[in-house]
Amino acid sequence: MARAGSVLVGRHDFSAFGVSHRQPVRTVHSVRVRRDGSLVTIDVAADAFLRRMVRRIVAVLLEVGHGRTDEEAVAEALESRRAAFNGATAPAKGLCLRHVALGPMRARVTPARSRLGGERSPDRTENDDREDIYGP
């Protein structure tokens, strides 16, 4: 999955991974895949995202993880500019936006399992007074 994610890093036309847009070229800075038991966390950092782009990237990387496709197919899909893997899209449940940075810093979106039940996100400190929409 990590190798397939690295295929997406760089400046590309992401038409195959998003909803039609007049300017589909985006720069993906990194794709990081981590696994902890049955929990898979995929971090995607980019300058901007197309609508549904991250959900489609996650769906494709999960297909790679299940052995149903490989990194070469991901590269071919990226170049084809047609809906990758028949428009497969990961469900929104289980995905969340964890961080957005504006200005000279790059934006980072991290789809991950929601942390319900009052758990503090690992990137948060005890003194962090930001509102947590998933719990205290």
MIVO-70992 format. One record per residue (C-alpha): residue number from 1; residue in one letter; x, y, z negated. Coordinates in steps of 0.02 Angstrom, whole numbers. Example, Ala and Ser with C-alpha at 12.3 -4.5 7.8 and 13.67 -1.06 7.14 Angstrom:
REM residues 2
{r 1; 'A'; {615; -225; -390}}
{r 2; 'S'; {684; -53; -357}}
REM end
This chain:
REM residues 136
{r 1; 'M'; {0; 0; 0}}
{r 2; 'A'; {142; 121; -40}}
{r 3; 'R'; {225; 90; 129}}
{r 4; 'A'; {59; 117; 219}}
{r 5; 'G'; {33; 278; 120}}
{r 6; 'S'; {204; 341; 171}}
{r 7; 'V'; {149; 331; 354}}
{r 8; 'L'; {28; 474; 314}}
{r 9; 'V'; {161; 589; 242}}
{r 10; 'G'; {205; 736; 354}}
{r 11; 'R'; {113; 857; 468}}
{r 12; 'H'; {-16; 763; 572}}
{r 13; 'D'; {-184; 779; 655}}
{r 14; 'F'; {-294; 691; 526}}
{r 15; 'S'; {-450; 680; 637}}
{r 16; 'A'; {-452; 492; 608}}
{r 17; 'F'; {-465; 517; 420}}
{r 18; 'G'; {-585; 663; 404}}
{r 19; 'V'; {-744; 741; 468}}
{r 20; 'S'; {-728; 834; 633}}
{r 21; 'H'; {-645; 1003; 608}}
{r 22; 'R'; {-584; 1137; 728}}
{r 23; 'Q'; {-411; 1129; 648}}
{r 24; 'P'; {-378; 950; 589}}
{r 25; 'V'; {-189; 968; 568}}
{r 26; 'R'; {-138; 951; 385}}
{r 27; 'T'; {26; 921; 295}}
{r 28; 'V'; {24; 778; 170}}
{r 29; 'H'; {170; 802; 50}}
{r 30; 'S'; {156; 635; -38}}
{r 31; 'V'; {50; 480; -64}}
{r 32; 'R'; {87; 385; -224}}
{r 33; 'V'; {7; 217; -266}}
{r 34; 'R'; {13; 146; -442}}
{r 35; 'R'; {-66; -7; -517}}
{r 36; 'D'; {-103; -45; -699}}
{r 37; 'G'; {-196; -210; -710}}
{r 38; 'S'; {-352; -193; -604}}
{r 39; 'L'; {-342; -2; -603}}
{r 40; 'V'; {-264; 70; -445}}
{r 41; 'T'; {-220; 255; -445}}
{r 42; 'I'; {-183; 343; -281}}
{r 43; 'D'; {-113; 520; -287}}
{r 44; 'V'; {-120; 623; -128}}
{r 45; 'A'; {-35; 793; -119}}
{r 46; 'A'; {-64; 903; 33}}
{r 47; 'D'; {-78; 1083; 90}}
{r 48; 'A'; {-264; 1058; 126}}
{r 49; 'F'; {-388; 918; 156}}
{r 50; 'L'; {-523; 882; 282}}
{r 51; 'R'; {-693; 835; 215}}
{r 52; 'R'; {-691; 652; 159}}
{r 53; 'M'; {-505; 638; 204}}
{r 54; 'V'; {-448; 573; 35}}
{r 55; 'R'; {-593; 450; 22}}
{r 56; 'R'; {-549; 379; 193}}
{r 57; 'I'; {-364; 369; 151}}
{r 58; 'V'; {-408; 274; -9}}
{r 59; 'A'; {-523; 155; 87}}
{r 60; 'V'; {-385; 116; 214}}
{r 61; 'L'; {-252; 91; 79}}
{r 62; 'L'; {-368; -28; -13}}
{r 63; 'E'; {-389; -127; 150}}
{r 64; 'V'; {-199; -140; 156}}
{r 65; 'G'; {-195; -194; -27}}
{r 66; 'H'; {-321; -332; 9}}
{r 67; 'G'; {-213; -391; 155}}
{r 68; 'R'; {-345; -352; 287}}
{r 69; 'T'; {-232; -230; 381}}
{r 70; 'D'; {-53; -168; 378}}
{r 71; 'E'; {49; -8; 390}}
{r 72; 'E'; {67; -22; 579}}
{r 73; 'A'; {-123; -17; 597}}
{r 74; 'V'; {-127; 138; 486}}
{r 75; 'A'; {2; 223; 598}}
{r 76; 'E'; {-98; 177; 753}}
{r 77; 'A'; {-258; 244; 676}}
{r 78; 'L'; {-173; 408; 633}}
{r 79; 'E'; {-113; 430; 812}}
{r 80; 'S'; {-279; 379; 891}}
{r 81; 'R'; {-378; 524; 814}}
{r 82; 'R'; {-535; 415; 817}}
{r 83; 'A'; {-620; 369; 653}}
{r 84; 'A'; {-497; 254; 566}}
{r 85; 'F'; {-561; 79; 529}}
{r 86; 'N'; {-737; 119; 589}}
{r 87; 'G'; {-748; 269; 472}}
{r 88; 'A'; {-724; 165; 314}}
{r 89; 'T'; {-746; 280; 164}}
{r 90; 'A'; {-715; 240; -19}}
{r 91; 'P'; {-867; 275; -128}}
{r 92; 'A'; {-857; 436; -228}}
{r 93; 'K'; {-884; 338; -390}}
{r 94; 'G'; {-715; 315; -471}}
{r 95; 'L'; {-633; 458; -378}}
{r 96; 'C'; {-599; 627; -458}}
{r 97; 'L'; {-511; 789; -423}}
{r 98; 'R'; {-381; 811; -559}}
{r 99; 'H'; {-278; 961; -505}}
{r 100; 'V'; {-279; 1104; -381}}
{r 101; 'A'; {-134; 1227; -366}}
{r 102; 'L'; {-154; 1385; -263}}
{r 103; 'G'; {-29; 1510; -195}}
{r 104; 'P'; {151; 1463; -160}}
{r 105; 'M'; {128; 1297; -249}}
{r 106; 'R'; {55; 1156; -147}}
{r 107; 'A'; {-120; 1091; -182}}
{r 108; 'R'; {-132; 918; -256}}
{r 109; 'V'; {-283; 808; -260}}
{r 110; 'T'; {-280; 648; -359}}
{r 111; 'P'; {-418; 524; -335}}
{r 112; 'A'; {-419; 413; -487}}
{r 113; 'R'; {-535; 321; -603}}
{r 114; 'S'; {-637; 442; -707}}
{r 115; 'R'; {-587; 444; -888}}
{r 116; 'L'; {-750; 430; -982}}
{r 117; 'G'; {-773; 410; -1168}}
{r 118; 'G'; {-672; 561; -1223}}
{r 119; 'E'; {-500; 499; -1171}}
{r 120; 'R'; {-379; 639; -1134}}
{r 121; 'S'; {-304; 635; -960}}
{r 122; 'P'; {-117; 592; -965}}
{r 123; 'D'; {-71; 758; -884}}
{r 124; 'R'; {-158; 857; -1022}}
{r 125; 'T'; {-82; 913; -1188}}
{r 126; 'E'; {-164; 932; -1358}}
{r 127; 'N'; {-155; 1122; -1339}}
{r 128; 'D'; {-237; 1118; -1168}}
{r 129; 'D'; {-402; 1212; -1185}}
{r 130; 'R'; {-465; 1184; -1008}}
{r 131; 'E'; {-642; 1118; -999}}
{r 132; 'D'; {-648; 933; -965}}
{r 133; 'I'; {-802; 892; -863}}
{r 134; 'Y'; {-788; 706; -906}}
{r 135; 'G'; {-785; 722; -1095}}
{r 136; 'P'; {-707; 815; -1243}}
REM end
